[in-house]
């Protein structure tokens, strides 16, 4: 039997639960069946803190629950719904306008047309919000959809998210994919499957499978991602590890950068520590303590390393400048470039190239080159007007390469 303390217009229906036709304050205990309210109403608990409805809660113009509420489902066609305690639905919560909860919210499915604000935890299979979703505690859901923004200040455990504007999380785990039209920000380390953002991704480190951002990537600690694709700039304050990275602009790493696949950077690549990859292509310049590339390294601008650049094949464009030794199988230097010492199997230098000392099996120098010294084992070919600061020397073996 329902326990009901009601104003005029509120009446029990012993077959179908309780129906409230007038606005005002109502005290309830356990309602067997459905609870229906036609007008704005404030619901309190007759005993303790909780109101239990075994059936549905149907609101025609919103309501305020000054209690913990447990029900089968909750539906509000219009108006605000305020829950000053915990809200638990075994099925769905469907609210046309907005939901403000001072406690935790749990349901199988939650759908809110406007704003949803939860002061504690939110747990559901799927949550869909037309405007802003705000959760101050932990957010746990299979799928999160928002047309506007998601602000989860605590940790998240989500399978996937689809957000039109901005996502900000306290950290946690995104098992599959986040897709956001604007900005994704994590306040602490996050584990992820895929993160895709149209504008900016800012993280405090993390580990995952894929990052794709149209604008800028920022990580304040170590970042590990198998694939990274950045339309603009990337900055990692710590180590960066993964398979492949592609960036349209500048990439800055304050630690080491270890990629098992390909690095492709349209602008400058600056690594405070050591750099390693299978292939390297840089439209601008390279700076690193040491760079070791298993395959080909192709650089359009200058190269600055303390210990050297090593690759199976090194290609420097016309006018390139290089500080630090070059070590490779094949080294090709464009016209007008300036490099320091070169250690390789074969060297091909274009016209008007300035080189330090050369240690190679085979050497080809274009017209007008200037060389500090040459030690070769097989052959030396040179064009016109080549200047040697010391006499080229044919040797039986080359010295040990520096890297």
PyMOL commands that set and color helices and strands:
alter all, ss='L'
color gray80, all
select strands_A, chain A and resi 4-5+10-13+17-20+24-28+30-31+34-37+41-45+50-53+56-59+63-66+68-71+73-76+80-83+87-89+92-95+98-101+105-106+109-112+116-118+122-129+132-135+139-146+149-152+156-163+166-169+172-180+183-186+190-197+200-203+206-213+216-219+223-230+234-236+240-247+251-253+257-259+262-265+269-271+274-277+279-282+286-299+303-316+322-323+326-333+342-349+354-365+370-382+387-388+393-394
alter strands_A, ss='S'
color yellow, strands_A
deselect
rebuild
show_as cartoon
